[in-house]
Amino acid sequence: FSSAESTGYPKVIMLSSAGVTRSSWSEEKKEMFKGSADIPIVRLNPFGILDIKAESEEELRRTGVDYCIFRPTGLNDNWPAGS
C-alpha cells in the first residue's frame, strides 16, 4: 500500500454532478447547449442539491489539499444537432 503523496494520486476524490454549474449559465450559453441546460436534475434541483454540491466543490478547492472532482454525466445518442 502506497500513500497518496508517493503515488501522485489526489488525497480526496469528490463525487459531484455534471449539472452543478448549469443553473448559473447565461441565457446565451443555455441556448447554445440546448438539451444540456434543461435536464431534469437541473430543472428540479431537489433540496437545492446542485447548489450544495457547487458550494462543496469550492470549499474543497480552498482547502489546498490535492483533490479530484468527478462529475459523472448521462450518455445519450440522441443529443440535439449542434450540441
ZAGU-65779 format. One record per atom (N, C-alpha, C): residue number from 0; residue in one letter; atom name; x, z, y. Coordinates in Angstrom, 3 decimals. Last residue first. Example, Ala and Ser with C-alpha at 12.3 -4.5 7.8 and 13.67 -1.06 7.14 Angstrom:
2
[pt 1, S, N, [12.850, 7.080, -2.250]]
[pt 1, S, CA, [13.670, 7.140, -1.060]]
[pt 1, S, C, [12.900, 7.870, 0.030]]
[pt 0, A, N, [13.190, 7.800, -5.690]]
[pt 0, A, CA, [12.300, 7.800, -4.500]]
[pt 0, A, C, [13.200, 7.800, -3.300]]
//
This chain:
83
[pt 82, S, N, [-25.017, -30.625, 20.277]]
[pt 82, S, CA, [-24.664, -29.203, 20.352]]
[pt 82, S, C, [-23.390, -28.913, 19.594]]
[pt 81, G, N, [-25.863, -33.215, 20.057]]
[pt 81, G, CA, [-25.028, -32.867, 21.201]]
[pt 81, G, C, [-24.641, -31.404, 21.277]]
[pt 80, A, N, [-28.949, -32.559, 18.449]]
[pt 80, A, CA, [-27.926, -33.540, 18.825]]
[pt 80, A, C, [-27.170, -33.055, 20.062]]
[pt 79, P, N, [-29.357, -29.335, 16.889]]
[pt 79, P, CA, [-29.809, -30.400, 17.788]]
[pt 79, P, C, [-28.640, -31.318, 18.166]]
[pt 78, W, N, [-28.531, -28.815, 13.428]]
[pt 78, W, CA, [-28.356, -28.480, 14.839]]
[pt 78, W, C, [-28.844, -29.640, 15.703]]
[pt 77, N, N, [-28.867, -28.617, 10.608]]
[pt 77, N, CA, [-29.852, -29.299, 11.433]]
[pt 77, N, C, [-29.737, -28.938, 12.901]]
[pt 76, D, N, [-27.331, -27.073, 9.016]]
[pt 76, D, CA, [-27.042, -28.514, 9.003]]
[pt 76, D, C, [-27.944, -29.284, 9.946]]
[pt 75, N, N, [-25.990, -23.990, 9.795]]
[pt 75, N, CA, [-27.190, -24.811, 9.865]]
[pt 75, N, C, [-26.783, -26.276, 9.899]]
[pt 74, L, N, [-25.138, -20.608, 9.410]]
[pt 74, L, CA, [-24.756, -22.002, 9.266]]
[pt 74, L, C, [-26.032, -22.831, 9.174]]
[pt 73, G, N, [-24.770, -17.845, 11.639]]
[pt 73, G, CA, [-25.511, -18.558, 10.608]]
[pt 73, G, C, [-25.032, -19.995, 10.552]]
[pt 72, T, N, [-21.793, -15.860, 12.076]]
[pt 72, T, CA, [-22.872, -16.739, 12.545]]
[pt 72, T, C, [-23.632, -17.292, 11.358]]
[pt 71, P, N, [-19.925, -12.907, 12.934]]
[pt 71, P, CA, [-20.464, -13.878, 11.980]]
[pt 71, P, C, [-21.630, -14.662, 12.572]]
[pt 70, R, N, [-17.369, -11.971, 14.589]]
[pt 70, R, CA, [-18.746, -12.301, 14.991]]
[pt 70, R, C, [-19.306, -13.345, 14.042]]
[pt 69, F, N, [-15.020, -9.517, 14.601]]
[pt 69, F, CA, [-15.575, -10.573, 13.762]]
[pt 69, F, C, [-17.029, -10.763, 14.153]]
[pt 68, I, N, [-12.270, -8.567, 16.287]]
[pt 68, I, CA, [-13.723, -8.543, 16.371]]
[pt 68, I, C, [-14.235, -9.765, 15.619]]
[pt 67, C, N, [-9.522, -6.581, 15.644]]
[pt 67, C, CA, [-10.102, -7.897, 15.406]]
[pt 67, C, C, [-11.608, -7.724, 15.504]]
[pt 66, Y, N, [-6.785, -4.758, 17.187]]
[pt 66, Y, CA, [-8.137, -4.930, 16.666]]
[pt 66, Y, C, [-8.445, -6.387, 16.384]]
[pt 65, D, N, [-4.644, -2.178, 18.087]]
[pt 65, D, CA, [-4.721, -3.536, 17.536]]
[pt 65, D, C, [-6.071, -3.704, 16.856]]
[pt 64, V, N, [-5.714, -0.263, 20.944]]
[pt 64, V, CA, [-5.382, -0.354, 19.527]]
[pt 64, V, C, [-5.427, -1.818, 19.095]]
[pt 63, G, N, [-6.697, -0.155, 23.499]]
[pt 63, G, CA, [-5.291, -0.524, 23.347]]
[pt 63, G, C, [-4.847, -0.611, 21.890]]
[pt 62, T, N, [-9.278, 0.374, 24.327]]
[pt 62, T, CA, [-8.527, 1.424, 23.639]]
[pt 62, T, C, [-7.045, 1.117, 23.528]]
[pt 61, R, N, [-10.623, -1.810, 25.401]]
[pt 61, R, CA, [-9.971, -0.865, 26.329]]
[pt 61, R, C, [-9.105, 0.183, 25.630]]
[pt 60, R, N, [-11.770, -3.002, 23.156]]
[pt 60, R, CA, [-10.692, -3.700, 23.875]]
[pt 60, R, C, [-9.910, -2.742, 24.781]]
[pt 59, L, N, [-13.771, -1.105, 22.589]]
[pt 59, L, CA, [-12.667, -1.303, 21.657]]
[pt 59, L, C, [-11.498, -1.990, 22.351]]
[pt 58, E, N, [-15.436, -1.536, 24.804]]
[pt 58, E, CA, [-14.790, -0.229, 24.617]]
[pt 58, E, C, [-13.609, -0.343, 23.671]]
[pt 57, E, N, [-16.280, -4.154, 24.276]]
[pt 57, E, CA, [-15.492, -3.862, 25.475]]
[pt 57, E, C, [-14.767, -2.524, 25.349]]
[pt 56, E, N, [-17.750, -3.725, 21.922]]
[pt 56, E, CA, [-16.587, -4.618, 21.912]]
[pt 56, E, C, [-15.678, -4.313, 23.106]]
[pt 55, S, N, [-19.775, -2.092, 22.939]]
[pt 55, S, CA, [-18.837, -1.549, 21.955]]
[pt 55, S, C, [-17.588, -2.408, 21.851]]
[pt 54, E, N, [-21.157, -3.907, 24.549]]
[pt 54, E, CA, [-20.508, -2.736, 25.165]]
[pt 54, E, C, [-19.466, -2.142, 24.223]]
[pt 53, A, N, [-22.077, -5.627, 22.520]]
[pt 53, A, CA, [-21.204, -6.144, 23.583]]
[pt 53, A, C, [-20.457, -4.997, 24.263]]
[pt 52, K, N, [-23.717, -3.856, 21.047]]
[pt 52, K, CA, [-22.538, -4.458, 20.411]]
[pt 52, K, C, [-21.559, -4.986, 21.463]]
[pt 51, I, N, [-25.654, -3.339, 22.986]]
[pt 51, I, CA, [-24.851, -2.231, 22.456]]
[pt 51, I, C, [-23.583, -2.770, 21.810]]
[pt 50, D, N, [-26.748, -5.886, 23.262]]
[pt 50, D, CA, [-26.111, -5.254, 24.413]]
[pt 50, D, C, [-25.205, -4.106, 23.965]]
[pt 49, L, N, [-27.805, -6.214, 20.714]]
[pt 49, L, CA, [-26.764, -7.139, 21.181]]
[pt 49, L, C, [-26.026, -6.566, 22.385]]
[pt 48, I, N, [-29.736, -4.125, 20.532]]
[pt 48, I, CA, [-28.542, -4.106, 19.690]]
[pt 48, I, C, [-27.445, -5.047, 20.181]]
[pt 47, G, N, [-32.134, -3.385, 21.678]]
[pt 47, G, CA, [-31.019, -3.718, 22.567]]
[pt 47, G, C, [-29.691, -3.817, 21.833]]
[pt 46, F, N, [-34.034, -3.184, 19.711]]
[pt 46, F, CA, [-33.418, -1.934, 20.175]]
[pt 46, F, C, [-32.224, -2.187, 21.094]]
[pt 45, P, N, [-33.583, -6.600, 19.008]]
[pt 45, P, CA, [-34.211, -5.334, 18.632]]
[pt 45, P, C, [-33.385, -4.118, 19.043]]
[pt 44, N, N, [-33.709, -9.285, 20.283]]
[pt 44, N, CA, [-32.726, -8.245, 20.617]]
[pt 44, N, C, [-33.286, -6.850, 20.291]]
[pt 43, L, N, [-35.335, -11.637, 20.389]]
[pt 43, L, CA, [-35.902, -10.332, 20.048]]
[pt 43, L, C, [-35.012, -9.172, 20.491]]
[pt 42, R, N, [-33.638, -13.725, 21.222]]
[pt 42, R, CA, [-34.978, -13.562, 21.806]]
[pt 42, R, C, [-35.510, -12.155, 21.591]]
[pt 41, V, N, [-31.437, -13.285, 19.538]]
[pt 41, V, CA, [-31.262, -13.228, 20.992]]
[pt 41, V, C, [-32.612, -13.013, 21.671]]
[pt 40, I, N, [-32.531, -13.614, 17.002]]
[pt 40, I, CA, [-31.896, -12.331, 17.324]]
[pt 40, I, C, [-31.704, -12.178, 18.833]]
[pt 39, P, N, [-33.570, -16.357, 17.119]]
[pt 39, P, CA, [-34.431, -15.172, 17.059]]
[pt 39, P, C, [-33.762, -13.862, 17.449]]
[pt 38, I, N, [-31.921, -18.345, 19.673]]
[pt 38, I, CA, [-32.116, -17.954, 18.282]]
[pt 38, I, C, [-32.902, -16.644, 18.235]]
[pt 37, D, N, [-31.310, -19.656, 22.038]]
[pt 37, D, CA, [-32.675, -19.178, 21.825]]
[pt 37, D, C, [-32.940, -18.839, 20.358]]
[pt 36, A, N, [-28.804, -20.685, 22.146]]
[pt 36, A, CA, [-29.126, -19.606, 23.079]]
[pt 36, A, C, [-30.466, -18.970, 22.780]]
[pt 35, S, N, [-28.831, -22.731, 20.314]]
[pt 35, S, CA, [-27.899, -21.618, 20.113]]
[pt 35, S, C, [-28.279, -20.423, 20.965]]
[pt 34, G, N, [-30.751, -24.437, 21.217]]
[pt 34, G, CA, [-30.758, -24.086, 19.802]]
[pt 34, G, C, [-29.823, -22.945, 19.482]]
[pt 33, K, N, [-28.618, -25.828, 23.644]]
[pt 33, K, CA, [-29.985, -25.594, 23.147]]
[pt 33, K, C, [-29.936, -25.339, 21.649]]
[pt 32, F, N, [-26.309, -25.732, 25.297]]
[pt 32, F, CA, [-26.274, -25.327, 23.892]]
[pt 32, F, C, [-27.663, -24.948, 23.390]]
[pt 31, M, N, [-27.065, -26.495, 27.844]]
[pt 31, M, CA, [-26.002, -27.242, 27.175]]
[pt 31, M, C, [-25.988, -26.959, 25.666]]
[pt 30, E, N, [-28.889, -24.531, 28.517]]
[pt 30, E, CA, [-29.361, -25.910, 28.391]]
[pt 30, E, C, [-28.351, -26.745, 27.607]]
[pt 29, K, N, [-27.164, -22.355, 28.684]]
[pt 29, K, CA, [-28.255, -22.331, 27.711]]
[pt 29, K, C, [-28.785, -23.737, 27.463]]
[pt 28, K, N, [-25.592, -23.202, 30.825]]
[pt 28, K, CA, [-24.981, -23.087, 29.506]]
[pt 28, K, C, [-26.051, -23.055, 28.424]]
[pt 27, E, N, [-27.539, -23.121, 32.863]]
[pt 27, E, CA, [-26.824, -24.367, 32.571]]
[pt 27, E, C, [-26.213, -24.330, 31.172]]
[pt 26, E, N, [-28.224, -20.453, 32.939]]
[pt 26, E, CA, [-29.238, -21.424, 32.511]]
[pt 26, E, C, [-28.586, -22.748, 32.137]]
[pt 25, S, N, [-25.542, -18.466, 31.526]]
[pt 25, S, CA, [-26.227, -19.106, 32.654]]
[pt 25, S, C, [-27.262, -20.087, 32.104]]
[pt 24, W, N, [-25.754, -15.751, 29.205]]
[pt 24, W, CA, [-25.393, -17.138, 29.524]]
[pt 24, W, C, [-26.171, -17.620, 30.738]]
[pt 23, S, N, [-26.496, -13.278, 28.316]]
[pt 23, S, CA, [-25.932, -13.350, 29.670]]
[pt 23, S, C, [-25.498, -14.764, 30.062]]
[pt 22, S, N, [-27.277, -13.616, 25.734]]
[pt 22, S, CA, [-28.308, -13.207, 26.693]]
[pt 22, S, C, [-27.806, -13.277, 28.134]]
[pt 21, R, N, [-24.853, -14.216, 24.406]]
[pt 21, R, CA, [-25.821, -15.277, 24.709]]
[pt 21, R, C, [-26.892, -14.870, 25.708]]
[pt 20, T, N, [-23.062, -12.362, 23.528]]
[pt 20, T, CA, [-22.911, -12.843, 24.906]]
[pt 20, T, C, [-24.031, -13.784, 25.332]]
[pt 19, V, N, [-23.870, -11.771, 20.868]]
[pt 19, V, CA, [-23.693, -10.702, 21.859]]
[pt 19, V, C, [-23.589, -11.190, 23.297]]
[pt 18, G, N, [-24.275, -13.478, 18.682]]
[pt 18, G, CA, [-25.219, -13.523, 19.791]]
[pt 18, G, C, [-24.951, -12.549, 20.922]]
[pt 17, A, N, [-22.564, -12.978, 16.644]]
[pt 17, A, CA, [-22.296, -14.166, 17.448]]
[pt 17, A, C, [-23.183, -14.214, 18.681]]
[pt 16, S, N, [-21.693, -9.553, 16.392]]
[pt 16, S, CA, [-22.695, -10.612, 16.224]]
[pt 16, S, C, [-22.341, -11.784, 17.126]]
[pt 15, S, N, [-19.420, -7.571, 14.549]]
[pt 15, S, CA, [-20.301, -7.696, 15.698]]
[pt 15, S, C, [-21.352, -8.754, 15.416]]
[pt 14, L, N, [-17.293, -5.432, 13.100]]
[pt 14, L, CA, [-18.293, -6.435, 12.759]]
[pt 14, L, C, [-19.313, -6.459, 13.886]]
[pt 13, M, N, [-13.929, -4.871, 13.751]]
[pt 13, M, CA, [-15.306, -4.584, 14.159]]
[pt 13, M, C, [-16.204, -5.747, 13.754]]
[pt 12, I, N, [-11.182, -3.396, 12.490]]
[pt 12, I, CA, [-11.941, -4.637, 12.394]]
[pt 12, I, C, [-13.396, -4.285, 12.690]]
[pt 11, V, N, [-8.161, -1.946, 13.427]]
[pt 11, V, CA, [-9.620, -1.843, 13.463]]
[pt 11, V, C, [-10.210, -3.243, 13.364]]
[pt 10, K, N, [-5.549, -2.698, 13.156]]
[pt 10, K, CA, [-5.925, -1.381, 12.652]]
[pt 10, K, C, [-7.437, -1.235, 12.570]]
[pt 9, P, N, [-4.615, -6.012, 12.032]]
[pt 9, P, CA, [-5.209, -5.086, 13.008]]
[pt 9, P, C, [-5.567, -3.750, 12.356]]
[pt 8, Y, N, [-1.422, -6.651, 10.442]]
[pt 8, Y, CA, [-2.879, -6.700, 10.461]]
[pt 8, Y, C, [-3.425, -5.730, 11.506]]
[pt 7, G, N, [1.262, -6.338, 10.157]]
[pt 7, G, CA, [0.810, -7.168, 11.266]]
[pt 7, G, C, [-0.698, -7.316, 11.330]]
[pt 6, T, N, [2.368, -4.628, 8.332]]
[pt 6, T, CA, [1.862, -5.908, 7.838]]
[pt 6, T, C, [1.460, -6.860, 8.956]]
[pt 5, S, N, [3.078, -2.297, 9.593]]
[pt 5, S, CA, [4.134, -3.063, 8.944]]
[pt 5, S, C, [3.666, -4.432, 8.462]]
[pt 4, E, N, [0.628, -1.363, 10.588]]
[pt 4, E, CA, [1.717, -1.689, 11.515]]
[pt 4, E, C, [2.777, -2.564, 10.856]]
[pt 3, A, N, [-0.894, -0.776, 8.376]]
[pt 3, A, CA, [-1.293, -1.912, 9.211]]
[pt 3, A, C, [-0.160, -2.331, 10.125]]
[pt 2, S, N, [1.215, -0.007, 5.541]]
[pt 2, S, CA, [0.448, 0.367, 6.730]]
[pt 2, S, C, [0.120, -0.878, 7.536]]
[pt 1, S, N, [0.683, -0.933, 2.132]]
[pt 1, S, CA, [1.451, -1.018, 3.368]]
[pt 1, S, C, [0.586, -0.583, 4.532]]
[pt 0, F, N, [0.857, 0.000, -1.195]]
[pt 0, F, CA, [0.000, 0.000, 0.000]]
[pt 0, F, C, [0.882, 0.000, 1.230]]
//
